[in-house]
Amino acid sequence: MIFYKLNTKHKDRLFRLIFNEKKELLDLYNAVNESNYTNPDDLEITTMEDVVYMGMKNDLSFIIGDELNLYEHQSTFSPNLPLRGFLYFASVYRAYIEPMKQKLYTDSPLYIPFPQYIVFYNGTKEEPGRQELKMSDLYIGNGKGKDPALECTAVVLNINLGHNKKLMERCKRLKEYAQLIAVMRKYLEQFQFEEAVEYAVEECIRKGILEDVLRKNRNEVIEMILEEWDENEYREYLKEESWNEGHEAGKKIGMEDGKRIGEIKGVIKTCMEFRAPREETLERIKKAFELEQGEAEKYIEEYWK
C-alpha cells in the first residue's frame, strides 16, 4: 500500500460535486423529506464558500420554502457534529440577515428560515440507519433542570450500501454514490490505494454508476477521493487492519504479554505495508500502547524489517 501525505490545501469534496447541480440537490431533498418539489429554481444555494472546518469546506446549504438546510457528508462519526452545525448555521444566518440587520432593533419580529441539519454518514464503523445528535448533550453539567438557551440537532443518516433502502430508492444519485464507495472498499482489499481508486472509477463507469460525473470529471474525482479518503477512511481502515492483524497474532501466542506484543507487531507490520513513515509508526504505537520512548524504539528496531 502507498501512504499518501495529507494535502493541507482546502479542498472540495466528492459529495459536493455529485450534488452540485440544483436538480440533483432537489432530488436529494425530496428523497429525505418525501416531498415533491419539481422546480430546481425553488432552491436557493446558501453554501458559505469561505467557511472551512478541519481543512475541508462544508458541503451544501440551501433554502427551499421556509427551510434552511445544511447537508453534510461524513465518513468519520463525531458526537461534535451538532456543535459544528451550529457554528455553520450562525455564519449562514449572519449573511442572511445582513441586508436587513437594522430590523434587529425594531419592535417587529425578524423571521428567519427554519433550520434542518442532515449528515450523510458512510464510514466503516457500524452506525444505526438514523440517529439524532443534540448540541445540548455536549454542555457541561445538566443546567440544574434548566432548558438550554441554545440547541442544534444533527440528523445522521447511514448511507452505506444496505442501509436506508427506501431513501436510496427515492434518490438514484445517492444510491450510486453508496455503490461507488462500496466498490472502492472492495478494491482497497486487493490493490494499492491509488490503483484501487482507478479500478473502482473504471468499474463504475462501465456499469453506469455515476457515469456522467465520472466521465466528465474523472481526474478531479480521483484526486478528490485520494485526498478525502487519506484524511478519513484510509486512516480508519489502517487502524482496523492493524487491530485485526495484531489480535490474530496475539491469539496465536496465547498469553496476555504475547497478545500485547502481537498487537504491537501487527500495527508495525501494517504501517510498513501502507508505507507509513517509521517515525509516524513510532508515535502511533507509543500512543496506542502507552509505551515509553525507549520501549517503542525497541519494538520498531525488532519488527521494522
Secondary structure as UniProt FT lines:
FT   HELIX           14..18
FT   HELIX           22..33
FT   HELIX           40..42
FT   STRAND          43..45
FT   TURN            49..50
FT   STRAND          52..53
FT   TURN            54..55
FT   STRAND          56..57
FT   STRAND          60..64
FT   TURN            65..66
FT   STRAND          67..74
FT   TURN            79..80
FT   HELIX           81..97
FT   HELIX           98..105
FT   STRAND          114..121
FT   STRAND          130..134
FT   HELIX           135..138
FT   HELIX           143..145
FT   STRAND          153..158
FT   TURN            161..162
FT   HELIX           165..170
FT   HELIX           172..188
FT   TURN            189..190
FT   HELIX           193..207
FT   HELIX           211..216
FT   HELIX           218..231
FT   HELIX           233..253
FT   HELIX           256..273
FT   TURN            274..275
FT   HELIX           278..289
FT   HELIX           293..303
//
